[in-house]
Amino acid sequence: MVGISLVPERKDVSLKEMLFVSFFFVLLAWSPDVDYLINYLRGEAMPIRYTHSIGYIFFVLLLSLLFRGLFFRKYLKHIPLLFFFFASSSHLLLDFLVGVHGNPYFYPFSSEVFVAPFGILPSSGRIDIHNYYFWRNMALEVAIFLPILLFSLRRFRTVILNSKLLMFLLSSSFIMGVIVGIGLDR
């Protein structure tokens, strides 16, 4: 959701361009979890998740600039560099707000692993279609982040602000999601 909300809104953007840019930013936001794929291919887990660090974020930022310059100039030239950083680094912030797993956020400057002393977002546990907690936690994340996403998009913000019912429903969803999230066992 963070990736999509960072896509700049312009009136002259085609649907194809909007979908491409949205997909690109979603990939940036998900990219720190590439370690799951690496773990699967290696057959064992990495002891430290280096993909959840500022060093990895700068690597992805450089890769994004390379892709923007060589392949996707048409679609990405108008997007500020800061958006690329926000898309990929937002993942680190959200994982920190889970408050369960420690990550080396300041690697390569420090290998120290940090864990939030609290949790707002739920941990999804193992990613499995039959895992009840995975679905419960996905619903909680949607309850918390859907209102933020919709409000961050200019075209929806006007509709929300002009509807007391929508404002009430989205505010309630956000508040209840946060309260339930904080109340979960860690």
Sequence and secondary structure as in RCSB ss.txt:
>XXXX:A:sequence
MVGISLVPERKDVSLKEMLFVSFFFVLLAWSPDVDYLINYLRGEAMPIRYTHSIGYIFFVLLLSLLFRGLFFRKY
LKHIPLLFFFFASSSHLLLDFLVGVHGNPYFYPFSSEVFVAPFGILPSSGRIDIHNYYFWRNMALEVAIFLPILL
FSLRRFRTVILNSKLLMFLLSSSFIMGVIVGIGLDR
>XXXX:A:secstr
 HHHHTS   TT  HHHHHHHHHHHHHHHHGGGHHHHHHHHHTS  SS TTSSHHHHHHHHHHHHHHHHHT HHH
HTTS HHHHHHHHHHHHHHHHHH SS B TTTTT    B  SS SS    S  TT HHHHHHHHHHHHHHHHHHH
HHSHHHHHHHHT HHHHHHHHHHHHHHHHHHHHS  
